[in-house]
């Protein structure tokens, strides 16, 4: 019947309209794939076939096939929007059901899972804490909590050390002065006295008329080492300026002025002498004339002779006896000379002045080529006896007010930066001794004063020499040695000779600051010493350095500095090697080398300077065989106040620390890898540095690359792979079962999924921040809509025509 045929056409056209309308409705649906209706004709058949004259029975829908062609890619501002360029489907998990989609509209759920709008979780390969991606698929979850810190376990440094750099360290020779005057407590006057001749006293007015009775005498100075000796004739009359009569003290001063004028400007051929005359008022109407030498501390002599006239009225006849001056106590060092010989055999003679301080001598020695010198002084105070608390001590001219040794320690140390520069005091363990030190080698001068007899203080300089005791004498003491009112102790000098320099020929050889020495290599007075030894605070002691931040187990940042020191190479010395460097390591300015257990406590527990030997081949590459493994195994992380901050501590080598660092770490140990470092003839350079630690950080952003790897960026500057998006492909995409929400499910016709990562095999690449649009061609669908409508109308017309035919048949009579 034509009715059935027409009805099948209407049903087919209706299905076509429905599919076309669905395509049009989803023209803006992300990831949507358009469908088409595939029709087939219908014939009635039998076992033996329909025959060649069979009439069709209409049409049937064979399949609604989807077109999985690529849709256009549009870009968005959402990093989690994903589009697939090429084959593949995103894997989704919805309540345990495995689904597939091309729609990449993803976001984060409240618990960090990446989901689509229907709540299905995207599947991928998770990464471990080190960023290594595994091979088992699962829900991708983004940890939005703080990134836990990671301590540094490996530092990689690729550097170039300049092969033309000079060797900073050399081997010199050290000499310490130990002459017989070094440290000896020299006792004597605190202040020098001056040679003086005091005439006999007299009263005024003088019974002499200088206009009619002149006075004449000669005055002689002898024994003045640093002054002008000689004899000067003095003539006193009115012609020379003396008043006719000496009635008062002012007249006497005028007379003394006339004497001085003739002393300083004598008549030729006499020459001036270094003394001066003074008029002296002793009080009570008693006067005198006194002659004093200009230079103090010298045991010179003044003599009056050849007196004429009434010289007795001036107390000069008979001639009085002069009292010789006495020098103040000194360090006892005489003038000495020593020779310095340079590597070329040139000799320079240095002479230290008599009484010069060790500081002054060391300063002058430092001005010599190839010589460096430092000086120091030390003495010990003991037996501090102050019966009534009135004993005061004067140190280097400074009066100290403290009346016991502990008080003196505090007072001296408070003045070490001002009026007692460089002088410090240290109280002994028993509190009965006080050690005074001058770091610059100045003389240490001590004197005492008190109103109480028998107050005393003992001063010890050289511990192998006798001590001296300063004591306040009782009133009226008879034979008390008045010169013992001050003690001076001189210092010693450390002299360092640069490589190739020698010191010889002390003169005098056994007195004063310098002891006898020969300068020979076997001379026990000399010891070998490293000159310009490595000092991290002195840039002149290392060739180059580089710093970088490392992290402890709490995520605290610390500064690690590597110092590179080129080592000496002497082909004649088998203990040296070519292309040899030493690397020193400090963290936050602190040493991190393992303790030296051979030292006495507590030194056997203290950190040593961490140093490692690095060798290079002749082509400048790193000699990995000879180069030591660099393991920092004694780093105690400290806080800003220098105290341990609670992070993991070290594991020393003796305690089992090795270059194999466990994961997770169990100590603060880390390894420095210099692989790739070179020694070429160019400037020091840092080509690459890296370390695997970081501080804690918050998630600041995500990025996804073409291969689907999800990178997390954190506020600590770190980025880490969290996971990799998985894609699936099917042998027969047409066999997938649509389940709505632009998702498909696997069925028997599609075959099992082939799961992999983007850009592997036939799978496409991912585009982050983009979406794949629907692949519906709207123009085409509108045309299809018209065609389906026409088909529907035509089938309906068939029914109308069949109805008319049927009606005609019925109306036949």
VOGU-3710 file (C-alpha; in Angstrom, 3 decimals, decimal comma):
1> xxxxxxxxxx> 0,000/0,000/0,000  1,317/3,470/-0,840  0,213/4,639/2,597  2,960/2,663/4,355  5,525/3,871/1,877  4,473/7,496/2,389  4,436/7,056/6,187  8,005/5,735/6,141  9,015/8,805/4,169  7,317/11,086/6,691
11> xxxxxxxxxx> 9,035/9,265/9,547  12,416/9,558/7,801  11,898/13,229/6,992  10,820/13,851/10,588  13,984/12,179/11,873  16,031/14,276/9,436  14,299/17,392/10,704  15,005/16,391/14,303  18,706/15,711/13,672  19,113/18,887/11,641
21> xxxxxxxxxx> 17,333/20,891/14,307  19,609/19,377/16,957  22,650/20,399/14,929  21,295/23,922/14,581  20,454/24,065/18,297  24,047/23,065/19,211  25,760/25,374/16,740  27,334/27,203/19,717  27,876/24,185/21,963  31,587/23,759/22,822
31> xxxxxxxxxx> 32,982/20,505/21,549  29,716/19,495/19,865  29,964/17,188/16,836  27,269/17,471/14,175  25,186/14,442/13,136  23,587/13,341/9,910  20,801/10,891/9,140  21,723/8,016/6,854  18,730/6,422/5,027  18,142/3,070/3,290
41> xxxxxxxxxx> 15,314/1,870/1,038  12,951/-0,932/2,088  11,926/-3,928/-0,088  9,827/-6,870/0,728  11,900/-10,010/0,354  11,390/-13,745/0,675  13,587/-16,738/1,030  13,854/-17,084/-2,699  14,332/-13,354/-3,302  12,079/-10,524/-4,405
51> xxxxxxxxxx> 12,505/-10,946/-8,098  13,470/-8,314/-10,601  10,110/-6,595/-10,511  10,024/-5,899/-6,750  8,400/-2,686/-5,631  9,910/-0,781/-2,757  8,120/-0,428/0,554  9,526/2,980/1,562  12,529/4,224/3,512  14,148/3,507/6,832
61> xxxxxxxxxx> 16,759/5,312/8,973  19,899/3,222/8,915  22,024/5,404/11,249  22,400/8,806/12,788  26,123/9,242/12,228  28,258/11,910/13,958  30,960/13,864/12,149  34,019/14,064/14,451  35,768/16,630/12,295  37,855/19,387/13,956
71> xxxxxxxxxx> 35,956/22,435/15,093  37,382/25,932/15,120  39,546/26,874/18,147  38,582/30,073/19,953  40,774/31,600/22,654  39,589/32,467/26,146  41,152/33,960/29,263  40,756/30,840/31,378  43,942/28,824/31,668  41,950/25,661/32,390
81> xxxxxxxxxx> 39,970/25,915/29,126  41,463/23,247/26,863  41,118/22,495/23,183  42,417/19,455/21,303  44,122/20,117/18,000  43,828/16,751/16,311  42,530/13,394/17,378  41,542/12,408/20,863  39,046/12,842/23,652  39,424/14,053/27,218
91> xxxxxxxxxx> 38,909/11,259/29,739  36,284/12,023/32,375  35,166/10,253/35,515  31,585/10,854/36,649  30,746/8,860/39,714  32,941/5,976/38,578  31,612/6,035/34,993  34,295/6,574/32,345  33,190/9,155/29,776  34,848/11,028/26,928
101> xxxxxxxxxx> 34,470/14,563/25,581  35,934/17,161/23,256  34,494/20,028/25,303  37,355/21,516/27,349  35,383/23,867/29,599  37,118/22,916/32,828  37,423/24,540/36,223  38,380/23,711/39,792  35,983/22,170/42,274  36,001/23,206/45,913
111> xxxxxxxxxx> 38,378/20,342/46,712  40,806/21,128/43,879  39,698/18,584/41,244  39,578/19,723/37,614  35,967/19,148/36,476  33,668/20,073/33,627  30,314/21,791/34,016  28,579/18,468/34,648  30,867/17,673/37,608  32,876/14,984/35,800
121> xxxxxxxxxx> 36,561/14,944/36,766  39,228/15,050/34,084  41,667/12,150/34,108  45,429/12,327/33,815  48,790/11,129/35,072  49,753/12,459/38,524  53,287/13,718/39,378  55,221/12,995/42,552  56,704/15,640/44,875  59,770/15,891/42,637
131> xxxxxxxxxx> 57,633/16,605/39,558  58,119/13,182/37,986  54,971/12,116/36,112  53,776/8,533/36,590  51,955/6,172/34,244  48,664/5,491/36,050  45,637/7,608/35,265  43,453/9,123/37,922  41,560/12,245/38,895  43,720/15,358/38,508
141> xxxxxxxxxx> 43,702/17,356/41,706  45,431/20,729/42,126  46,769/21,289/45,629  45,801/24,873/46,434  47,416/24,784/49,873  50,891/26,192/50,507  53,740/24,392/48,802  55,802/22,729/51,520  59,434/23,885/51,585  62,204/21,694/50,309
151> xxxxxxxxxx> 65,681/21,810/51,740  68,712/22,004/49,509  70,375/18,659/48,904  72,243/19,391/45,659  73,962/22,519/44,396  75,135/22,580/40,797  77,761/25,163/39,852  79,187/25,500/36,368  81,977/28,064/36,491  85,144/29,118/34,746
161> xxxxxxxxxx> 88,238/29,721/36,876  90,845/31,987/35,304  93,982/29,925/34,616  96,058/33,139/34,469  95,217/34,128/38,039  98,258/34,463/40,327  98,777/32,298/43,392  97,779/34,377/46,408  99,375/32,284/49,141  103,131/31,970/49,631
171> xxxxxxxxxx> 105,334/30,382/52,297  107,323/32,907/54,313  109,259/32,825/57,567  108,196/34,123/60,954  110,465/35,513/63,651  109,408/36,584/67,161  111,677/38,969/69,039  112,815/37,514/72,347  115,745/39,730/73,312  116,831/39,980/76,918
181> xxxxxxxxxx> 114,902/43,251/77,431  111,558/42,059/76,024  108,946/41,992/78,774  111,401/42,811/81,570  109,976/44,998/84,335  112,250/48,015/84,085  111,991/50,070/87,302  112,890/53,735/87,731  111,621/57,277/87,821  108,194/57,936/86,463
191> xxxxxxxxxx> 109,293/61,397/85,236  112,753/62,386/84,118  114,771/64,944/86,146  117,048/67,674/84,760  120,629/68,559/85,692  120,421/71,562/88,014  122,922/73,779/89,831  121,360/75,813/92,635  123,489/78,603/94,132  123,638/79,380/97,810
201> xxxxxxxxxx> 120,744/81,483/99,063  120,947/85,165/99,850  118,819/88,117/100,854  117,966/91,393/99,112  119,056/94,086/98,572  122,499/93,044/97,474  125,323/95,067/98,988  126,974/95,624/95,590  127,059/98,577/93,180  127,275/97,035/89,682
211> xxxxxxxxxx> 128,257/100,404/88,215  131,529/100,364/90,159  131,955/96,672/91,139  131,227/94,243/88,297  131,018/90,452/88,834  132,636/87,896/86,507  132,551/84,088/86,340  132,617/81,219/83,858  129,859/78,590/83,553  130,612/75,235/81,946
221> xxxxxxxxxx> 128,214/72,497/80,665  129,578/68,997/80,013  128,168/65,506/79,486  125,052/66,655/77,614  124,545/63,913/75,024  121,852/65,669/73,027  122,824/69,277/73,757  125,569/71,869/73,275  128,419/71,540/75,756  131,056/74,221/76,414
231> xxxxxxxxxx> 132,107/77,183/78,560  130,681/80,714/78,501  132,173/83,761/80,274  129,645/85,891/82,176  130,274/89,586/82,942  127,708/91,385/85,134  127,880/95,233/85,132  125,637/98,101/84,265  127,076/98,193/80,743  125,653/94,697/80,142
241> xxxxxxxxxx> 122,216/95,716/81,423  122,364/94,839/85,096  120,761/97,449/87,391  123,282/99,334/89,511  121,656/97,898/92,611  119,601/94,732/93,092  116,942/95,759/95,531  114,058/93,383/94,785  113,066/90,185/92,973  112,360/91,986/89,713
251> xxxxxxxxxx> 115,891/93,400/89,717  117,166/89,866/90,330  115,140/88,560/87,370  116,717/91,274/85,213  120,146/90,080/86,311  119,218/86,468/85,382  118,075/87,722/81,981  121,488/89,338/81,404  123,167/86,021/82,274  120,915/84,164/79,787
261> xxxxxxxxxx> 121,649/86,701/77,055  125,364/86,020/77,408  124,794/82,207/77,609  122,823/82,205/74,374  124,967/84,818/72,591  128,470/84,611/74,018  131,422/86,601/72,763  133,367/84,928/69,958  135,017/82,417/69,950  132,736/81,001/72,648
271> xxxxxxxxxx> 129,580/79,160/71,544  126,156/78,904/73,175  125,489/76,147/75,658  122,164/74,440/76,472  121,292/75,707/79,902  119,321/78,596/81,365  119,570/80,752/84,488  116,540/81,524/86,665  115,969/83,871/89,569  114,311/81,908/92,376
281> xxxxxxxxxx> 112,194/83,270/95,220  112,266/80,646/97,976  110,020/82,764/100,180  110,676/84,437/103,508  113,076/86,918/101,939  115,328/84,106/100,709  116,453/84,164/97,058  118,817/82,329/94,763  120,165/81,821/91,219  119,526/78,405/89,603
291> xxxxxxxxxx> 121,029/77,001/86,398  119,101/74,251/84,564  120,068/72,193/81,485  117,572/72,430/78,622  117,443/68,646/77,947  115,984/66,511/80,718  116,983/63,011/81,753  120,707/63,358/81,016  123,406/62,976/83,662  125,290/66,114/82,645
301> xxxxxxxxxx> 127,360/68,489/84,838  127,273/72,257/85,409  130,359/73,941/86,903  131,038/77,549/88,047  134,661/78,696/87,913  136,960/81,757/87,753  134,702/83,892/89,936  135,758/87,533/90,482  134,161/90,412/92,321  131,415/89,977/94,861
311> xxxxxxxxxx> 130,123/86,759/93,270  129,573/85,351/96,730  126,622/87,737/97,056  124,904/85,691/94,273  125,682/82,427/96,087  128,212/81,374/93,444  131,367/81,540/95,550  132,389/79,061/96,670  131,054/77,227/93,597  128,005/74,988/94,322
321> xxxxxxxxxx> 127,808/71,433/92,964  125,288/70,539/90,269  122,906/67,587/90,563  122,884/65,390/87,429  119,593/64,671/85,655  118,073/61,199/85,673  116,141/59,758/82,745  112,640/58,394/83,267  112,365/54,630/83,182  112,099/53,187/79,628
331> xxxxxxxxxx> 111,606/49,760/78,124  115,358/49,166/78,283  115,795/48,639/74,547  119,144/49,859/73,209  119,750/50,944/69,652  120,046/47,827/67,490  120,626/47,094/63,815  119,551/44,139/61,661  120,034/43,311/57,984  117,276/42,294/55,583
341> xxxxxxxxxx> 118,349/40,407/52,456  116,020/40,220/49,456  115,882/37,274/46,989  118,470/39,017/44,781  120,965/39,350/47,632  120,463/43,089/48,167  120,954/44,085/51,827  118,968/46,742/53,670  120,083/47,612/57,205  117,435/48,731/59,662
351> xxxxxxxxxx> 118,297/50,391/62,984  115,789/50,591/65,828  116,172/53,633/68,081  117,096/53,382/71,729  113,964/53,148/73,874  111,636/52,995/70,866  108,426/51,112/71,577  107,754/47,800/69,887  104,824/49,522/68,116  107,088/52,217/66,690
361> xxxxxxxxxx> 109,701/49,667/65,571  107,074/47,426/63,974  105,655/50,405/62,078  109,088/51,215/60,663  109,695/47,563/59,751  106,433/47,471/57,810  107,813/50,144/55,520  110,566/47,776/54,347  110,149/45,657/51,205  109,295/42,015/51,907
371> xxxxxxxxxx> 108,751/42,596/55,632  105,575/42,779/57,688  105,497/43,164/61,446  103,016/43,260/64,303  103,721/43,982/67,946  102,149/43,254/71,302  102,847/43,934/74,988  101,674/42,226/78,171  102,158/42,396/81,935  100,449/40,960/85,013
381> xxxxxxxxxx> 99,404/42,852/88,142  99,150/40,965/91,436  99,462/41,415/95,198  97,280/44,506/95,047  97,563/45,849/98,616  95,542/48,909/99,601  95,084/48,963/103,358  92,727/51,937/103,602  91,500/51,945/100,004  93,609/54,950/99,029
391> xxxxxxxxxx> 95,925/53,254/96,522  95,602/54,633/92,986  97,325/53,336/89,877  98,529/55,346/86,918  98,674/53,418/83,625  100,391/55,075/80,688  99,795/58,487/82,236  96,099/57,847/83,024  95,029/57,882/86,671  92,709/54,971/87,448
401> xxxxxxxxxx> 90,208/55,367/90,281  89,270/51,708/90,884  90,744/50,276/94,076  90,665/46,539/93,339  91,563/44,268/90,431  87,969/43,536/89,237  87,237/47,251/89,244  90,452/47,958/87,353  89,461/45,393/84,701  86,168/47,169/84,079
411> xxxxxxxxxx> 87,700/50,640/84,123  90,610/49,840/81,791  88,383/48,077/79,264  86,010/51,054/79,249  88,955/53,302/78,318  90,537/51,007/75,687  88,862/52,895/72,863  89,689/56,380/74,144  92,536/57,460/76,397  94,057/53,964/76,732
421> xxxxxxxxxx> 93,923/52,955/73,047  94,363/49,257/72,363  94,936/48,336/76,020  92,698/45,669/77,529  92,519/43,955/80,913  91,639/40,355/81,762  91,007/39,211/85,329  92,493/35,846/86,245  90,284/32,900/87,171  91,092/33,307/90,876
431> xxxxxxxxxx> 90,571/37,075/90,818  94,059/37,690/92,222  95,798/38,636/88,966  95,024/41,111/86,202  96,651/40,762/82,776  97,110/43,998/80,829  97,711/43,772/77,075  98,494/46,285/74,368  97,373/44,930/71,020  99,566/47,444/69,180
441> xxxxxxxxxx> 102,718/46,861/71,224  102,974/50,154/73,122  105,033/50,240/76,314  102,999/49,550/79,443  103,964/52,055/82,204  102,657/51,550/85,734  103,069/53,691/88,843  101,190/53,961/92,150  100,275/56,650/94,646  98,750/56,526/98,111
451> xxxxxxxxxx> 98,606/58,400/101,387  99,064/55,145/103,253  102,484/53,653/103,883  103,145/50,091/102,713  100,444/50,075/100,005  101,959/48,072/97,143  101,481/46,412/93,766  103,520/43,664/92,079  104,194/43,875/88,344  105,273/40,814/86,332
461> xxxxxxxxxx> 106,397/41,150/82,713  108,327/38,242/81,256  107,164/35,163/83,166  110,745/33,843/83,186  112,145/37,038/84,731  111,769/38,421/88,275  108,752/40,560/89,130  109,045/44,052/90,623  107,031/45,512/93,487  105,972/49,148/93,726
471> xxxxxxxxxx> 105,534/50,241/97,336  104,602/53,440/99,154  107,447/54,147/101,658  106,673/55,047/105,253  107,312/58,610/106,371  110,972/59,108/107,146  112,067/55,918/105,453  115,826/55,837/105,427  117,452/53,927/102,583  114,296/53,407/100,549
481> xxxxxxxxxx> 115,151/53,379/96,834  113,186/56,402/95,588  113,822/55,448/91,933  111,442/52,495/92,217  108,329/54,614/91,748  107,448/53,438/88,212  107,743/50,306/86,074  107,799/50,030/82,289  107,372/46,832/80,269  108,182/46,777/76,553
491> xxxxxxxxxx> 106,603/44,564/73,943  107,710/41,978/71,399  107,448/41,983/67,601  106,299/39,275/65,181  108,228/39,687/61,940  107,118/37,868/58,794  109,516/37,674/55,851  108,069/37,093/52,410  109,217/34,117/50,405  112,906/34,451/49,512
501> xxxxxxxxxx> 113,727/37,124/52,129  116,174/36,623/54,997  117,056/38,467/58,198  120,578/38,447/59,659  123,264/40,135/61,759  121,651/41,595/64,882  123,937/44,266/66,350  124,454/44,225/69,262  123,740/40,506/68,955  122,422/39,683/72,419
511> xxxxxxxxxx> 121,077/42,828/74,082  117,654/44,457/73,894  114,780/43,728/71,535  116,439/41,266/69,116  118,013/38,039/70,311  120,936/36,410/68,500  119,993/34,764/65,204  121,771/33,669/62,054  119,008/33,800/59,464  119,898/30,278/58,332
521> xxxxxxxxxx> 117,064/28,048/57,103  117,695/25,712/60,038  117,684/28,541/62,588  115,099/27,530/65,244  114,242/31,194/65,737  112,421/31,095/62,390  109,333/29,076/61,484  107,630/28,624/58,143  104,322/30,446/57,835  101,654/30,763/55,178
531> xxxxxxxxxx> 101,542/34,355/53,957  98,270/35,748/52,682  96,459/32,671/53,957  92,812/32,421/52,996  90,614/34,821/54,927  87,001/35,234/53,769  87,025/38,824/55,047  90,060/39,757/52,929  89,542/39,751/49,167  93,300/39,740/48,626
541> xxxxxxxxxx> 93,505/36,161/49,927  91,291/34,459/47,337  91,056/34,626/43,555  87,292/34,636/43,113  84,035/33,919/44,923  80,352/33,395/44,205  77,271/33,318/46,442  73,804/31,834/46,143  70,762/31,148/48,320  70,132/27,708/49,765
551> xxxxxxxxxx> 67,315/26,484/52,019  67,062/24,534/55,259  64,339/22,020/56,094  62,055/24,798/57,385  62,306/26,715/54,137  64,523/29,467/55,562  66,918/31,063/53,109  70,669/31,127/53,795  73,590/32,492/51,782  76,235/29,992/50,740
561> xxxxxxxxxx> 79,520/31,436/49,466  82,182/29,500/47,574  85,725/30,888/47,566  88,280/29,713/45,009  91,996/29,865/45,831  94,643/28,897/43,284  97,373/26,680/44,742  101,106/26,929/44,193  102,801/24,481/41,835  106,522/23,740/42,057
571> xxxxxxxxxx> 107,733/21,022/39,672  110,532/20,266/42,130  108,048/19,718/44,976  106,186/16,421/44,705  103,579/17,611/47,201  102,261/20,203/44,740  100,288/19,691/41,532  99,491/21,713/38,443  96,005/23,143/37,839  95,146/22,745/41,502
581> xxxxxxxxxx> 92,572/24,926/43,264  91,109/24,864/46,742  87,423/25,608/47,281  86,282/26,999/50,635  82,615/27,016/51,661  80,862/29,191/54,219  77,156/29,600/54,984  75,930/32,889/56,421  79,575/33,731/57,074  80,065/30,694/59,332
591> xxxxxxxxxx> 82,475/27,788/58,918  80,801/24,440/58,133  83,705/21,970/58,158  83,578/18,868/60,353  85,160/19,287/63,816  88,784/18,256/64,307  88,443/15,443/66,835  92,190/15,435/67,494  91,981/18,776/69,295  91,439/19,182/73,006
601> xxxxxxxxxx> 87,930/20,017/74,279  86,060/22,205/73,527  87,899/22,812/70,243  87,194/19,234/69,139  83,485/20,109/68,790  83,834/23,411/66,930  83,350/23,792/63,190  86,436/23,986/61,027  86,883/25,753/57,721  85,387/23,564/54,984
611> xxxxxxxxxx> 87,844/23,224/52,104  88,005/20,872/49,131  90,639/20,160/46,471  89,675/20,681/42,836  91,917/19,682/39,914  91,743/20,376/36,190  93,143/18,559/33,176  95,622/20,105/30,766  92,782/21,038/28,399  91,044/23,025/31,143
621> xxxxxxxxxx> 88,310/20,467/31,830  87,519/19,254/35,328  89,608/16,293/36,470  86,818/14,256/38,002  89,150/11,520/39,249  91,367/13,738/41,401  88,738/16,299/42,414  87,277/15,651/45,857  83,593/15,117/46,383  82,214/18,263/47,976
631> xxxxxxxxxx> 79,928/17,314/50,848  78,860/20,001/53,318  78,223/17,883/56,399  78,448/20,262/59,354  75,924/22,988/58,587  73,834/24,052/61,565  71,107/26,399/60,228  71,081/29,556/62,365  68,570/32,357/62,812  69,303/36,080/62,552
641> xxxxxxxxxx> 70,616/36,135/66,130  73,110/33,356/65,429  71,214/30,638/67,286  70,052/27,259/65,840  66,643/27,811/64,224  65,250/24,306/64,767  65,790/22,995/61,223  67,469/19,658/60,519  71,069/19,622/61,722  74,177/18,062/60,198
651> xxxxxxxxxx> 75,421/14,502/59,988  79,213/14,577/60,126  81,260/12,220/58,006  82,411/10,351/61,120  78,733/9,910/62,029  77,930/8,368/58,636  77,348/11,407/56,436  77,908/10,592/52,737  77,321/12,192/49,357  74,279/9,944/48,907
661> xxxxxxxxxx> 71,548/12,156/50,335  68,387/10,195/51,272  64,934/11,312/50,166  63,417/12,725/52,252  66,620/14,173/53,788  67,492/13,253/57,354  70,103/15,992/57,890  71,154/19,401/56,587  73,884/17,819/54,438  74,093/18,737/50,772
671> xxxxxxxxxx> 76,407/18,094/47,834  78,073/20,661/45,565  78,514/19,415/42,004  81,111/21,237/39,880  80,640/19,058/36,804  81,112/21,236/33,742  83,386/23,733/35,519  86,458/24,720/33,496  89,813/26,421/33,935  90,405/28,535/30,857
681> xxxxxxxxxx> 92,492/31,654/30,324  89,570/34,044/30,659  87,926/35,969/33,459  86,139/34,150/36,242  82,513/33,612/35,257  79,426/31,933/36,654  77,924/30,094/33,702  75,123/28,338/35,533  74,096/27,747/39,141  71,148/25,811/40,473
691> xxxxxxxxxx> 70,004/24,177/43,669  67,007/22,009/44,413  65,681/23,704/47,539  63,005/26,313/47,973  60,981/28,136/50,591  57,287/27,620/51,216  55,010/29,261/48,654  51,383/29,838/47,738  49,856/28,832/44,412  49,900/31,879/42,151
701> xxxxxxxxxx> 48,922/30,379/38,781  48,699/27,390/36,482  49,880/26,769/32,943  49,339/23,778/30,656  51,621/23,083/27,713  50,869/21,319/24,420  51,777/17,946/25,861  49,201/18,403/28,626  51,669/18,895/31,478  50,098/21,063/34,173
711> xxxxxxxxxx> 52,660/23,438/35,747  51,927/25,208/39,008  53,577/28,548/39,715  54,164/29,544/43,350  54,946/32,810/45,102  58,389/31,501/46,068  59,410/31,549/42,402  59,136/27,794/42,017  57,182/26,022/39,274  56,381/22,350/39,493
721> xxxxxxxxxx> 54,707/19,762/37,270  51,565/18,550/39,029  50,068/16,185/36,441  49,643/15,499/32,720  46,269/15,452/30,988  45,447/12,111/29,377  43,734/11,720/25,991  41,943/8,712/24,499  41,309/7,674/20,907  39,107/4,934/19,450
731> xxxxxxxxxx> 39,377/2,708/16,426  35,749/3,531/15,559  34,753/6,935/16,853  31,378/6,508/15,159  30,653/3,688/17,548  30,770/5,924/20,651  27,526/6,240/22,556  26,371/9,871/23,133  25,294/10,375/26,763  24,567/14,109/26,725
741> xxxxxxxxxx> 26,426/17,145/27,979  28,738/16,724/24,969  30,052/13,446/26,335  30,286/9,963/24,924  30,618/6,546/26,427  32,542/3,559/25,186  30,550/0,656/23,742  31,130/-2,533/21,794  31,106/-0,815/18,397  33,696/1,858/19,336
751> xxxxxxxxxx> 36,211/-0,600/20,654  38,392/0,012/23,750  40,125/3,414/24,200  43,761/3,936/23,372  44,971/6,151/26,259  48,085/8,272/26,006  49,476/11,763/26,456  48,918/14,609/23,990  51,247/14,639/20,960  51,993/10,947/21,329
761> xxxxxxxxxx> 51,002/8,513/18,585  47,977/9,796/16,653  46,781/11,992/19,539  46,585/15,730/19,029  48,128/18,594/20,958  46,469/20,631/23,679  45,859/24,355/23,470  45,482/25,938/26,879  43,226/28,937/27,287  41,142/27,913/24,265
771> xxxxxxxxxx> 38,014/25,945/23,424  37,032/23,870/20,420  33,835/25,263/18,921  31,003/23,170/17,492  31,798/21,812/14,039  28,249/22,535/12,846  28,089/24,378/9,506  24,985/26,458/10,087  24,459/27,286/6,403  24,608/23,667/5,465
781> xxxxxxxxxx> 22,169/22,752/8,216  19,682/25,383/7,076  19,794/23,951/3,554  19,357/20,465/5,037  16,366/21,808/6,948  14,727/22,939/3,729  15,415/19,606/2,070  13,943/17,675/5,013  10,907/19,907/4,944  10,401/19,283/1,225
791> xxxxxxxxxx> 10,779/15,548/1,787  8,205/15,667/4,550  5,788/17,625/2,358  6,314/15,268/-0,589  5,617/12,181/1,524  2,521/13,836/2,856  1,462/14,561/-0,730  1,872/10,866/-1,508  -0,632/10,050/1,211  -3,005/12,714/-0,098
801> xxxxxxxxxx> -2,760/11,277/-3,639  -3,206/7,702/-2,409  -6,240/8,829/-0,456  -7,756/10,372/-3,557  -7,115/7,165/-5,550  -8,654/5,109/-2,806  -11,657/7,377/-2,687  -12,116/7,053/-6,440  -12,050/3,268/-6,125  -14,582/3,342/-3,341
811> xxx> -16,903/5,560/-5,397  -17,054/2,990/-8,278  -20,559/1,551/-8,378
//
